[in-house]
Amino acid sequence: MNDQRQVLVRAESRRVVVSDVDGGPETLTYPGVTLTRVIAGIPDEGLWLPMGERPSEGDDEALIDALRAAFLWRIGHPYPHE
């Protein structure tokens, strides 16, 4: 086990401001999960995945794949995109 590597899993929302039909600002909020790789206490890279009210099978598979890759990286395996 590599104590220098950690994975943070956090539920958080992203907000986007767009123009509404009248040209005014409208804020849209998207719930999701952020996976952050941490090396020696320093955040290195993060990945945000949407987590909607009615997730698709594809959404579920993307989250499972991302968690699997992050946890394997935590125990010393190379990250898939390195």
Buried (B, 14 or more C-beta within 10 A) or exposed (E): EEEEBBBEEEEEEEEEEEEEEEEEEEEEEEEBBBBBBBEEEEEEBEBBBEBEEEBEEEBEEBBEEBBEBBEBBBEEEEBEEE
